[in-house]
Amino acid sequence: MKYIKGGKIVTEGNVLTNHILVFDDKINAILPENSVDLTDKEVIDAKGNYVCPGFISTHIHGCMNCDTEDGSVDGLNKIAEHLLSTGVTHWCPTLCTVDIPAFNKTLNAVRQAKKDGVGAQIIGLYLEGIFLSKEKKGAHKEEWLRLPDANLVIKNKDIISLVICAPELSGAQEFIKAVTEQGVNVAVGHSNATYEQTKQAIDAGATDTTHLFNACSPLSHRDTGLPGAVLSDDRVYTELICDNFHVSPVMYDLVYKLKGNKLILITDSIRPAGMPDGEYIQGGLHVTKKGAECRLDDGTIAGSMLDLNKGINNVINNSNIPLNEIINAVSLNPARMLKVDDKIGSLEVGKNADIVIADEDFNIINVFKNGK
């Protein structure tokens, strides 16, 4: 048994001081500090720093010159090891649009990397690519886009946890109903959908929104498009890229006020993250990294260069969202969306002992995965 003392313990509803977190491979208790005799115990002194649940990164393509699209087990493990150092204990490797042979190769690699359990633990694949709008494809190769194909997803439901579908595509509603009935979550995004089309997708079973405001129909006072539908519907989770670049920091408070516990903070980081400025290939397309920005040759934003712990710090410094709610947005909320909150996502008794100790700026001091 291990005991963390002297920290600010971030629970779902509060930040506790003068308490001790007790764990082995699971969370055993959170107790008042004066109620526990620590003599001869294995004690970790958090020294006034934050004690949080492990972060969950639901939307990340890659970093450190590796990417999910490579279909490499070694590459996925390298990403997972880096993620663990940033406080991420679980993640969804995110696949951009690729051709079918690369799709099959990648799924097999993700299956193996999930079994390996190196670094941050894989929950399942996020299939961002393939079923996207050509008008809002962003940094996805148009020639590999296709109409929604439920069979392609269902036969791989063992490893696909989340798939995107642009609501305006032919057959979208039937696709969403078919795959959600098989336990695969569906997100709307990369879409030029109207409000009505998006609501139809939500009615069909879509429960998540891919990086709101990026690569989707605009929010207008007369035609609210996809953003208006997801922001006004309590059934839908909403991702925000929190790098202060993809979305104005002004939106952090606004979206939180509308979405509350359905807000999910993401990085959407890609291959050049953590690498020097320069030129890279992402999803078969040429991209250029310059500082915090990465763009296609035509200026289109290609993805972020962000680590999730730095994203947390961005939101803390640019919003009035309570700290526990910011942490929920990178832990409990994504766990609930992916239906794995019975095991991970918060410091609750009986859940996995995935624990992060971080300083005031969310630099990572220590990470425990399953108590180790």
N, C-alpha and C positions, 0 to 999 in steps of 0.2 A: 504493500500500500504506500502511496506517495501523498504528500500534503503540500499544497501551495499556500503560503501565508503572505501577508503584507501587500497584497495587490488590490486593484480595483476590479472586482469580478463583474463582468458584463453578462447579465442574464437577459432573457427575452424582454422583461418589463422594467429592468432597473439596472443600476450600477451599484454594487454592494461594496462597502468598505468594512474593515474589522471582521472579515469572515475568512474561513479556510475552505479550500476546495480539496476534497478527498477523492482519490481515484486509484485504480489499478489499470486494467484495460478498458474499464467502464467508469463512468462518473458514479461515485458512491454516495456523496453527500456534499452539501454546502452548509457549513456550521458556523455559529458565532465563534470568534477567535478565542474568547475566554472560556469556551466550553470544551476545549480539546487540550489534552496533555500531550505535548510534542516530544517528550523525553524519549530518546532512543528511536525516534521515527525518522524516515527519509523525508527531509523537509527541503522544499525549494522556496527561497525568499524572492518574491516578485519585486521587492524594493520600491513599492509605490506605483509600479507600472500596471498596464491593463492586462487582465486575464480574460481572454475571449474564446469562444468556440472556434474551431478550425474554419477557415474560409472555404467557400465553394465557388469555383470559377466555372460558370456554365457556358461561357462563350469565349473561347480562346483557340486560335488556329495554331500558334507557335511562338517561338522565341529562340534566341541563341543560335540563329541560322538553321533551325529545324522547324518542320511544319507537319501537321497532320497529313497533308496531301502527299507527303513523301512516301507514305505507306511503310515506314521503317520502324520496327520495334525499338531499335537502339535510339532513334530520334525521339520517339514518344517518351521513352524512359529518361532521356536527357531533359526534355521539357518538364517532365514530372518532378525530377530532382530539383530543377530551378524553382518550380512552383512551390515546393515544400519550403524552400528557403525564404519565400515571401509570405508564408503563413497559410498557403492554400493546402488543405489536406485532402480535398476531393475535387475532381474536375471532369469536364466533358470535352474531349478532343473535338474540335470543330472543323468540319470538312467543307471547303469551298466547292464550287462547281468543277467537276472533273469528268472525264469520259468513264464509261462503265468498267473497262478493265482496271483503271486506277481506283475506281470506287470499290471494286471487289478486293483488290490488293490491300487497300487501306482498312477496310472492315476486318480483314483477317489479322492485320497488324495490331489493330486496337483490341481485338479479342485476346491476342497473346500478351500484350502489354498489361491488360487488365488482370490477367492471371499472374503475371510477374509481380505486380503490386509494388513496383519500385517508386519511391518518392510519393507524390500526391496520388491517391487512389483514383483510378478511373471509375466513374459511375456508368457511363455509356457514351456513345457517339452522338454529337449534335450534327445532323445533316443540314447545314445551312444552304448548301448548293442544290442545283438542278431544277427545282420547281419554283423559279423566280420569274418576275416580270422582266421582259427585255428592256422596258423603259426605265426600270429602276434596278438594273442588274448590278450597279456599282462596279466593284473590282472582281467581277465574275465573267468568265469567257462565254460570250453569247452562243457560240456554235455548240456548246455542250448542254445548253438549257433544254428542258423537255417538259411536256405536260405531266401533271400529277399521275403517278403510277403507284397505286396502293400495294400491288403485289411485290414490287421492288423493295418496299419498306417492310411489309409484313413478313416476308421470308427471312429478313434480317432483324426481326424484332428482339432477338436475344441480345443485340449489341447497340441498336439504335434507340436512344432514350428520347430524343427530340428531333423533329423535322420541321423545316419551314415550308409554308405554302402560300404563295400570293393568292389572295381570295378571288381575284378577277379571272384567274385562269380557268379554262374550260374543264369541268369535272372537279373543281376544287372542293365543293361541298361534299360530294360523294367520297372523295379521297379522305377528307378530314374525318367523316363518320367512320369509314372503314378502318383507318389506322388507329384512331382513338379507342375503338371497340376492342382492339388488340393490345391496348395498354401503352401505345406510343403517344407521347405528348406532341401537340402541334402548335407552332408559332406562326403568326402572321407577320409579314414584312417583306422587304425588297419588292415593294408593291405600289402600284398606282391606283389602288382600289378606292372606290367611293365609300362614304359612310355606310350606305346600305349593304354593299358587298361585304364589307368587313363585319358588320353585324350578322350577316348570314353565316359567315365563317365561324363566328363565336357561337352562334346558335347550333352549329354543326358539331362543336366540341373543341375548337381552338382555345387554348388557355394561356398563351404567352405571346409577347410582342418582341420581335427582333429589333434591337437598337433603335428605339423610338426616335423619330425625327430624321434619322439617317436612312437614305435610300427608301423613302416612302412618300406618298402623296402629302402635300402640304396642309397645314392647319389654317383654314381661312374662316372668317366670320360668317361667310355665306355657304361655303362648301368645306365642311370640317374634315372630310376625307378619313383615312385610316386613323390618324391621331385622335380625332374627335370621338371615334367609335370606341377605341381602347381606353381612352382617358375617362370616358363616362360610363364604363361597364365594369362593375365590381368583380366580374368573373375572371377577368384577364390580368395576368401578371405583365409587367412592363420593364424591359431592360433599358438601362441608360449607360452609355459609355462615359466613364467619369474621368476623362483626361483633360478637362477644361478646354478642349479643342474641338472635338466632334459635336459637342452640345454646349451652349453657353452655360456657365455656372449658375446663372439666374434661374435656369430651369430645374435645378435640384430641389429647391423649396417648393416650386410650383407643382412639379410632378408628385412629390411626396404628399402634398396636401390633397391631391386628387386620388392617389393610389394607396397611400398608407402602407399596409403590410403586403401589398402586391408589387412593391418596387424591388427590382433586382439590379444591383450595380455590376457592371461587367467591364472587361478590358478590350475584348475583340483584338487582342494583340496578334501580330503576325511574325513571320520569319525574322525580319530585321531587328525586332525588339531585343535590346541588350547588345546589339552589334554596332560597329562604327557606321557613321554616315557613309552612304554609297548607293550602288545600284544592285538590285536583287530581282529574282524571278519569283512571283507569287501567283499561284493559280494559272500558270502559263502566260502571265502578263508581266511586262517590265515595270518595276516600281523603283522609286528613288526615295531614300530616307535622308531627311535633313532635320536634325534635332528631334523634336517631339512629333514631327509630321512625316507621313509616308504617302506618296501620291503616285497615280498612274501618269503616263506621259501627257495626257490631256488635262491634268490637274485634279482629276477625281481622287478623293480621299480613299486610300487603299486599306486602312486599318490602323490600329493604334500601336504605340511603343510602350505601353503602360504595364506596370506590375500592380496587382490588386491592392496591396498594402498602401502604395502611393496614391491610388485612386481613393481609398478611404480617407487619407489625409486631405486630398483635394476637396472632398465633400464636407469634411469637418470645417475646413477653413473658408468655405464658400456657401455655407447654408446655416440655417437655424434648426436643422433636424437633430433631435436628441441622439446622443451617442449610441445608446442601445438600439435605436431604430436603424442607424447607419450600419451597425454590425449585423442586425437582423437581415438587412438587404444584401449581405454577402454570406449569409449562413442559413438562417431559418427559412427565409422566404424562398430562396432557390431550392432548399431541401423539400419544402412543401410542394412547390411547383412540380418537382421531379418525383414526388411521392416516396421520398426516402427519409422523411422527417421522424420516422419511428426509431431510427438508428443514429442519425447525425443531424447537425444544424443548430444545436444549442447545448448549453451546459446543464442538462437535465439528468436526474438520477436514472441510471439504466442505459443511457446512450453511450456511444463510443467515446472514449477519452481522447478526443481530438481537441487539443488545447493550444492556444497561441498566447505568448507573453510578448507585449509590444510596448514601446515607450510612447510618450505624448505625441510624437510625430508619426507614429506607427512604423517605425523601424523595428524589425523583428529581432527579439532577444532570444527566444526559445520557442520550439514547436514540439508538441507531443502528438504522435499518430498512434492511435490505439494504446495510449499510455506509455509508449516508448519514445 
